[in-house]
Amino acid sequence: MKSIITCIQLDIKFGDPDFNYQQVEEKIAQAVQQEDSTTVVLPELWTTGYDLTRLDEISDENGEKTCSFLQKLAKKYNIHIIGGSIAKKSDKHVTNTMFIVNNNGQLIHEYSKLHLFKLMNEHHYLTAGKEKGLFDLGGMKSAGVICYDIRFPEWIRAHTTMGAEVLFVVAEWPMPRLHHWKTLLLSRAIENQCYVVACNRAGSDPDNEFAGHSLIIDPWGNILAEADENPGLISAELDIDMVKQVRSQIPIFDDRLPNYYR
């Protein structure tokens, strides 16, 4: 099974959802026309950026606007959408939530960021999720995680031991830690023998400069596509059969000894 995956690396306009919806619609159309994509991936908090102090005002009530927006585009272009993440308001809480919509326009899963990044004050404004990011996307056994989650290999392994073959990572990763971004993603691909599709943002906000360098990595740790620090698209073809080949050649999942890891 083969799929063409495109990461849409955006310069997110700080605190301006209307502008960001418009630019995402344009970029998805571009990805379909230029890259012949079957799946597109958006970055973390793409509707608002890290305008955390205004989330009560600008977050999406129950995620309804964003979900409807992504469903419309998925059906229009017959593509799967890994909807980055948005600030989703529900009851008295706001979560950093990823929506996954298939090419029929169905919401097949949502995942809320488990590990909140205290260095950027997420814990003051966001509530952590509790569920795994596992889903099946047109036959691809997949998992979605958000930014800081990749620093927790045991969280990623919790998904790959349950069958995930593609790890979708969405992020607003800062430029000063670009080396960490690339090293962690390569490590997660190699140690889990899976594809890693990582979509970061570009540009800056009032407090941060972001690294860009979205990456698509194969199960051997080879980089199939890499962006620079500017807004743009990167694409690569994923051959899911390669995951099975790599896992059979070096059978780390069979050779694990979890009773000793406690």
Steps between C-alpha positions, in 0.01 A plus 500: 500500500640838397390854589627848416519706819544879504595714800373857481756713684321825585597836640204519739357846558499559874149509648319531164292188426317653202825570316635156585190316375534686171867418452447134589225471240734647238791275598291183497381584148865554403605168652238310306574674170881506517589196707217258412464440874283233655559631855588848626635591843469835680711634791412546866258775611466621143183703559635718783871446545623528859268788588424316824381796706209555257388140463171564680422746223646333188490122564251289306185402696500118504722515190185530290617767256833331433353153468239619251766693307729195472213267409395731217852512355556125540186424299567771242851373421455130591792510743576397856586789733712479814362823637805617693354615828281781622393654828169319567273649765260269681322566829758685710806349333711567192699215348767490229315262269576327169215402266544221246254511209490239223439560131126439546485794738460285811664595829668170584698601809608789717800516730573760767863567595599293801827670598455874556811713451548706814786699345237673281239515781266250338403360840354838601260517205447145372374172641685180411330221309473142625450282191743348250539633148438170317293489181474320167522727198399326181679183606801677653533412869592840637553708811494873557697691763569867565837674537634443855360143489800388293731547800322205666606183314285282723190689378595443138578132568156463661359568152740294289463191721130525415576492128565859389709508182488876434559761767356843421660778705368857495694777669597858568862414572734794566815579303745484796425127538501404131773242566278331758206497256691314231681264738185402689300437184775287344526303824125441520500370139797266549407359839136442399573393140224726374449793268509838673314787335576816696341835414645802678411867460717774353535868588475666839261640758559778757708270720645223282672419173398162362721246327302374202692199363197274471621146433383175345716206613486133403525200740878473448546862607557634147368853442265492200414871507601800708387861493720799579397771747256669258129432436442237233401144415695175517376167369611138489355164404456253785510128426341337804633157401847632585404514870426128503826426315712699746324353803553146372867563418583634849214367717524739794133465590538122532823541697368746758513389866246733661501317835854631550409860414289571806 
